[in-house]
Amino acid sequence: MRETAECTTILVGKKASIDGSTMIARSEDGGSTIIPERFEIVEPEQQPKHYQSVISKQKIDDEDLTSEKPLRYTSVPEALGTMGVWGAAGINSDNVAMTATETITTNSRLQGVDPCLSSEDGGIGEEDFVTLTLPYLHSAKDGVKRLGYLVNKYGTYEKNGVAFADKDEVWYFETIGGHHWIARRIPDDAYVIAPNRLNIDEFKFDDPDFACSPDLKDLIEKYHLNPDREGYNMRHIFGSSTIKDAHYNNPRAWYAHNFFNPDFGGKPGDQDQPFICHANRKISIEDIKWVESSHYQDTPYDVYGEEGTPESRKTFRPIGINRNFETHILQIRNDVPAEFAGVQWLAFGPNTFNSMVPFYTNTTKAPATYQTGAKIDLTKIFWLDKIAAQIGDSNYKVYSPLEQGFEEKTMGQCHHIQHETDAKAAGLKGSELQDLLNDANEKMANLVYSNMVDLLGEMLAYGHKRMLLQYNLHD
């Protein structure tokens, strides 16, 4: 079985963002083995009409794949493909975005009532979610309905969080147990930080901004699952509050909250940090990228810092980590025509040492440098990003200024190409528009590749002077 990916999700409502767009973001993290990722466009004719999961061997009824015509969508699957697709994230041709999944927690009370399936007994999981859901969505709420239907019908062997967005709404969905789920619409003026725990707290069964399995309220009452005297807090009912949460999950949320709102305060291990939060400013793409790259800067917990002690610097799990293999920000814009409103910001490798690229999603081909293969290939950006991260990690104080300059330059140039392309795209339709967007994507991909090559050259030049394997003869 593939090692569980442990990620960090960020959600932003349209009134909380700097430009009125909705944004859902996630770092796709893995384990100790490098997992190459690639960027793909999946056309309707490529969507399977017959499907069987690799991990669980679960077969999906054909009518669940053929009753509605699938849409074209972007995907970021694993390059190896040996454990299934693992589509991770994408935006379809109706400008509906999906990211899947955030590994989460539950508790023994729930698992005694509705245990997750064993993968040997079937069910669907992260491997399957994007492929079975995203091509069939016309709104974010459709995502909740379809994935809820699939979990109810087939069950799941994992505990996962999933996010959906369209131009107006953002929804967050969590599986709880083998056949149950909950979801909540994120208020337009709010943001969410979701680490690897069950995240939804306050829940209202009679409110259209909340959704769940049909029998969930009865399940809670029948098995006495609610520890609170009033109301329903799903994190209290179905989630965990462990020492691992206090060291592995909660500190990531705490650090991000204090970046978005310095008045947030609190302590890193606090168990009851709120799900729905409000920033002290409007949130930008750069803000999200910074948080996804963060490692507790200016605290005693920064592995690269000079505060604290060697022990304190390894106390908490950071967001930016060596196990970041792919990170995305799925943005549905409201200030441009729908034909080019969808943008999939994408970066490979550890976020502390990479740059995001704003790929248009109404396209028919992915850039060549993002077509990662199974083996190391220095013509692909995935591998250059990994090399830059491993060099950078060896002496962060020396290399981080170079990386920061690379990232600022690259994202600025990509923003410029995007502005130019938006202006040219106004009024274009069909293949003429898609050709323009394809060209823009290829141009940005080549730019990032070239800038990364330059960065590696600078890193080598700086590092050469600092190698221990040297001897100077002064005579």
C-alpha positions in Angstrom: 0.0 0.0 0.0 1.1 3.6 -0.8 2.3 5.5 2.3 -0.5 7.8 3.5 0.0 11.4 2.3 -0.3 13.9 5.1 -1.1 17.4 3.8 -2.2 20.9 4.7 -5.4 22.4 3.2 -6.2 26.1 2.9 -9.6 27.4 1.8 -10.6 31.0 1.0 -14.0 32.4 0.3 -14.6 34.9 -2.5 -15.0 37.9 -0.1 -11.9 36.9 1.8 -9.6 36.9 -1.2 -7.8 40.0 -2.6 -9.4 39.7 -6.1 -12.8 38.2 -5.4 -11.9 34.7 -6.5 -12.5 31.5 -4.6 -9.3 29.5 -3.7 -8.8 26.0 -2.4 -5.2 24.9 -1.9 -3.4 21.8 -0.6 0.2 20.5 -0.3 0.2 16.9 -1.4 2.8 15.3 1.0 4.1 11.8 1.0 6.3 9.5 3.1 9.9 8.7 3.0 9.9 7.6 -0.7 9.9 10.2 -3.5 6.6 10.2 -5.4 7.0 11.8 -8.8 3.9 13.9 -9.8 2.8 15.1 -13.3 0.3 17.6 -14.7 -2.3 16.2 -17.1 -5.4 17.2 -19.1 -8.0 14.5 -19.1 -10.4 14.6 -22.1 -14.0 13.2 -21.9 -13.1 10.3 -24.1 -10.3 9.3 -21.7 -12.6 9.0 -18.8 -13.2 5.3 -17.9 -16.6 3.7 -18.6 -15.5 0.8 -16.5 -13.5 1.3 -13.3 -11.8 -0.8 -10.6 -9.7 0.5 -7.8 -6.1 -0.8 -7.7 -5.8 -0.8 -3.9 -9.2 -2.1 -2.8 -10.2 -3.8 -6.1 -13.6 -2.1 -5.7 -15.6 -2.1 -9.0 -17.8 0.9 -9.7 -21.1 0.2 -11.4 -21.0 1.4 -15.0 -24.1 3.5 -14.5 -22.2 5.7 -12.0 -19.8 6.5 -14.8 -22.0 6.7 -17.9 -25.3 8.2 -16.7 -23.9 11.6 -17.4 -21.4 12.8 -20.0 -18.0 13.6 -18.3 -16.3 16.9 -18.6 -12.7 17.7 -19.5 -10.6 18.3 -16.4 -7.0 18.8 -15.1 -5.3 16.3 -12.9 -2.0 15.9 -11.0 -1.6 12.1 -10.9 1.3 10.1 -9.7 3.8 9.5 -12.5 4.4 5.8 -11.5 0.7 4.8 -11.7 1.3 1.5 -10.0 -1.1 2.2 -7.1 -3.8 3.8 -9.2 -4.4 7.3 -10.5 -4.3 9.6 -7.4 -5.5 12.6 -9.4 -5.0 14.9 -6.4 -6.5 18.1 -7.8 -8.0 19.8 -10.8 -10.6 22.1 -12.4 -13.1 20.9 -14.9 -14.4 22.7 -18.0 -17.4 24.0 -16.0 -14.9 25.8 -13.6 -15.5 23.5 -10.7 -12.4 22.8 -8.6 -11.6 19.8 -6.4 -8.7 18.8 -4.2 -8.5 15.3 -2.6 -7.5 14.4 0.0 -6.5 15.7 3.4 -5.8 12.6 5.6 -7.8 13.2 8.8 -8.5 11.5 12.2 -11.5 10.0 13.9 -11.9 8.3 17.3 -12.6 4.8 18.7 -16.2 5.6 19.6 -17.0 6.2 15.9 -14.9 3.3 14.7 -16.9 1.1 17.0 -20.1 2.2 15.3 -19.1 2.6 11.7 -15.6 1.3 11.2 -13.6 2.1 8.0 -13.6 -0.8 5.6 -10.5 -2.9 5.2 -9.0 -2.2 1.8 -9.3 -5.9 1.2 -13.1 -5.6 1.6 -13.5 -2.9 -1.0 -14.5 0.7 -0.8 -13.0 3.8 -2.4 -10.3 6.2 -1.2 -7.9 9.0 -2.2 -6.7 6.9 -5.2 -10.2 7.2 -6.7 -11.9 10.4 -5.6 -10.9 12.8 -8.3 -11.4 10.4 -11.2 -14.8 9.3 -9.9 -16.1 12.8 -9.0 -14.6 15.8 -10.7 -15.6 15.1 -14.4 -19.3 15.1 -13.4 -19.6 18.3 -11.4 -21.3 21.6 -12.4 -21.1 23.3 -9.0 -19.2 22.9 -5.7 -22.4 21.6 -4.0 -22.6 18.9 -6.8 -19.2 17.7 -5.5 -20.6 17.2 -2.0 -23.7 15.3 -3.4 -21.8 13.0 -5.7 -18.9 12.1 -3.3 -21.5 11.7 -0.6 -23.4 9.3 -2.8 -20.3 7.3 -3.6 -19.2 7.0 0.0 -22.7 6.0 1.1 -22.9 3.3 -1.7 -19.4 1.9 -1.8 -17.9 2.9 1.6 -14.3 4.0 2.2 -11.3 2.4 3.9 -9.8 5.9 4.7 -10.5 9.0 6.7 -10.3 12.0 4.4 -11.0 15.6 3.9 -11.9 17.0 0.4 -12.7 20.5 -0.9 -14.8 21.8 -3.8 -15.1 25.3 -5.2 -16.9 27.1 -8.0 -16.9 30.9 -8.6 -19.3 31.5 -5.7 -18.9 28.8 -3.1 -16.3 26.7 -1.3 -17.3 23.4 0.4 -15.3 21.2 2.7 -16.2 17.5 3.0 -15.0 14.9 5.5 -15.5 11.2 5.6 -16.2 9.8 9.0 -16.3 6.1 9.3 -16.9 3.6 6.6 -20.1 5.0 5.1 -20.7 8.4 6.7 -19.7 12.0 5.9 -20.2 15.6 6.8 -19.7 18.8 4.8 -19.9 22.6 5.4 -20.0 25.6 3.1 -17.2 28.0 3.9 -18.6 31.6 4.5 -17.6 34.0 1.7 -15.7 36.2 4.1 -13.8 33.4 5.8 -10.8 31.2 5.4 -9.9 27.7 6.7 -6.7 25.9 7.7 -7.2 22.1 7.7 -4.3 19.9 8.9 -4.4 16.1 9.3 -7.3 16.0 11.8 -11.1 16.0 11.6 -11.6 19.7 11.2 -15.3 20.6 11.0 -16.5 21.8 14.4 -19.9 23.6 14.7 -22.6 21.8 12.7 -26.3 22.7 12.1 -28.5 19.9 10.8 -31.3 22.2 9.6 -29.1 24.7 7.8 -28.6 24.5 3.9 -24.9 25.5 4.4 -24.3 22.1 6.1 -24.8 18.6 4.7 -24.2 15.0 5.9 -25.2 11.4 5.5 -29.0 11.0 5.8 -29.0 9.1 9.1 -26.1 10.9 10.8 -28.1 12.7 13.5 -29.9 9.5 14.4 -26.5 7.7 14.6 -25.2 10.3 17.0 -28.2 10.0 19.3 -28.5 6.2 19.1 -24.9 5.5 20.1 -24.5 8.4 22.6 -21.6 10.0 20.6 -22.0 13.6 21.5 -20.0 14.7 24.6 -21.3 18.3 24.6 -24.3 19.3 26.6 -25.6 21.6 23.8 -25.2 21.7 20.1 -23.2 19.6 17.7 -19.4 20.0 17.4 -18.3 17.4 14.9 -14.7 17.5 16.0 -15.8 16.7 19.5 -18.1 13.9 18.3 -16.1 12.2 15.6 -12.6 13.6 15.9 -9.5 13.3 18.0 -7.7 15.4 20.6 -4.4 13.6 21.1 -0.8 14.3 22.0 0.0 13.6 18.3 -2.6 16.3 17.3 -0.9 18.7 19.7 2.5 18.2 18.0 1.7 17.1 14.5 -1.5 18.9 13.5 -2.5 21.8 15.7 0.8 23.8 15.5 0.5 24.1 11.7 -3.0 25.6 12.0 -1.8 27.9 14.9 1.1 29.2 12.9 -1.0 29.9 9.8 -3.8 31.6 11.8 -1.3 34.0 13.4 0.1 34.8 9.9 -3.4 35.6 8.6 -4.4 37.4 11.8 -1.7 38.3 14.3 -4.3 38.8 17.0 -5.2 35.1 16.9 -2.7 34.3 19.6 -3.1 31.0 21.4 -0.6 28.2 21.8 0.7 25.8 19.2 -0.9 22.7 20.7 -4.3 24.2 21.4 -6.9 21.5 20.5 -10.0 23.8 19.9 -8.7 26.2 17.3 -11.7 27.2 15.2 -12.5 25.8 11.8 -14.0 29.0 10.4 -11.6 32.0 10.7 -11.3 35.6 9.4 -8.1 37.3 8.3 -7.1 40.9 9.2 -6.7 41.5 5.4 -7.7 40.1 2.0 -5.8 37.0 1.2 -3.6 36.7 -1.9 -2.0 33.8 -3.9 1.3 34.9 -2.3 -0.1 34.6 1.2 -1.2 31.0 0.6 2.1 30.1 -1.0 4.0 31.5 2.0 1.9 29.6 4.4 2.3 26.3 2.5 6.1 27.0 2.5 6.3 27.9 6.2 8.4 26.2 8.8 7.7 28.3 12.0 9.9 31.2 11.0 10.7 33.6 13.8 9.8 31.1 16.5 11.8 28.6 18.6 10.3 25.8 16.4 12.0 26.7 13.1 14.3 23.9 12.0 16.4 26.5 10.2 16.2 29.1 12.9 18.6 30.3 15.6 16.0 30.7 18.3 15.3 28.0 20.8 17.3 24.8 21.1 18.1 21.9 18.8 15.3 20.0 20.5 12.7 22.8 20.2 13.4 23.1 16.5 12.1 19.6 16.0 9.1 19.8 18.3 6.4 20.4 15.7 5.7 19.2 12.2 6.0 22.2 9.8 3.8 22.8 6.7 6.7 23.3 4.3 8.5 19.9 4.6 10.7 17.6 2.5 7.7 15.5 1.9 5.9 18.2 -0.2 5.8 16.5 -3.6 3.1 18.7 -5.2 1.2 21.8 -4.1 -1.7 23.5 -5.8 -3.9 26.5 -5.5 -7.2 26.1 -7.4 -8.5 29.5 -8.2 -11.9 30.4 -9.9 -11.8 34.0 -10.8 -14.8 36.4 -10.9 -13.2 39.4 -12.7 -12.7 37.7 -16.1 -14.9 35.7 -18.5 -15.8 32.1 -17.5 -13.8 30.8 -20.5 -10.5 31.5 -18.8 -11.5 32.0 -15.1 -10.1 28.7 -13.9 -6.4 28.8 -12.9 -4.4 25.9 -11.3 -1.4 27.3 -9.6 1.0 24.4 -9.4 4.4 23.7 -7.8 6.4 20.5 -7.4 8.8 19.6 -4.6 9.3 21.1 -1.1 7.5 24.4 -1.0 10.3 26.2 0.8 12.4 26.0 -2.4 10.0 26.2 -5.3 7.6 28.6 -7.2 4.0 28.4 -8.2 2.9 28.7 -11.8 -0.7 29.9 -12.8 -1.8 27.4 -15.5 -5.0 28.1 -17.3 -7.3 25.1 -17.1 -9.4 25.6 -20.2 -6.7 23.9 -22.2 -6.1 20.8 -24.2 -2.5 19.9 -23.4 -0.1 20.2 -20.4 3.4 21.8 -20.7 6.1 19.4 -21.6 8.4 20.2 -18.6 5.5 19.2 -16.3 5.0 15.8 -17.9 7.1 14.0 -15.2 8.1 10.4 -15.8 8.8 7.6 -13.3 12.6 8.0 -13.5 14.8 11.1 -12.8 14.8 13.3 -15.8 16.5 16.7 -15.7 14.3 18.1 -18.5 11.4 17.9 -16.0 10.8 20.6 -13.4 9.8 18.1 -10.7 13.3 16.8 -10.5 15.0 20.2 -10.7 12.8 21.3 -7.8 13.8 18.3 -5.7 17.5 19.0 -6.4 17.2 22.7 -5.5 15.5 21.7 -2.2 18.1 19.2 -1.2 20.9 21.7 -1.9 19.1 24.5 -0.2 18.4 22.3 2.9 22.2 21.8 3.3 22.8 25.4 4.2 19.5 27.3 4.4 21.1 30.6 5.6 23.3 30.7 2.5 20.8 29.5 -0.1 17.4 30.9 1.1 18.1 34.5 -0.2 18.8 33.0 -3.6 15.6 31.0 -3.6 13.5 33.9 -2.3 14.8 36.0 -5.2 14.0 33.2 -7.7 10.4 32.9 -6.4 9.7 36.6 -6.4 11.1 37.0 -9.9 9.3 33.9 -11.2 5.9 34.6 -9.8 6.1 38.3 -10.9 6.9 37.2 -14.5 4.1 34.7 -14.5 1.7 37.3 -13.2 2.8 39.5 -16.1 2.2 36.8 -18.7 -1.2 36.1 -17.1 -2.2 39.8 -17.4 -1.1 39.9 -21.0 -2.9 36.7 -21.8 -6.1 37.8 -20.1 -6.2 40.9 -22.2 -5.6 39.0 -25.4 -8.2 36.3 -24.5 -11.1 38.8 -24.2 -13.6 38.0 -26.9 -11.9 34.8 -28.1 -13.8 31.5 -28.2 -13.2 27.8 -28.9 -10.0 26.5 -30.3 -8.6 30.0 -30.9 -8.9 30.7 -27.2 -7.5 27.3 -26.2 -4.5 27.8 -28.4 -3.8 31.1 -26.7 -4.1 29.5 -23.3 -2.0 26.5 -24.3 0.8 28.8 -25.5 0.6 30.9 -22.3 0.9 27.8 -20.2 3.9 26.5 -22.2 5.5 30.0 -22.0 5.2 30.1 -18.2 6.4 26.5 -17.8 9.5 27.2 -19.9 10.1 30.4 -18.0 10.0 28.6 -14.6 12.3 25.9 -15.9 14.8 28.4 -17.2 14.7 30.3 -13.9 15.2 27.1 -11.9 18.3 26.2 -14.0 19.7 29.7 -13.3 18.9 29.3 -9.6 20.8 25.9 -9.5 23.7 27.6 -11.2 23.8 30.3 -8.5 23.5 27.7 -5.7 26.4 25.7 -7.2 28.6 28.8 -7.4 27.9 29.7 -3.8 28.2 26.2 -2.5 31.5 25.5 -4.3 33.2 28.1 -2.1 31.9 26.5 1.1 32.7 22.8 0.4 34.6 21.1 3.2 36.6 19.2 0.7 39.1 21.8 0.0 42.7 22.8 0.7 44.4 26.2 0.0 48.1 26.3 -0.4 49.5 29.8 0.4 53.1 30.1 -0.9 
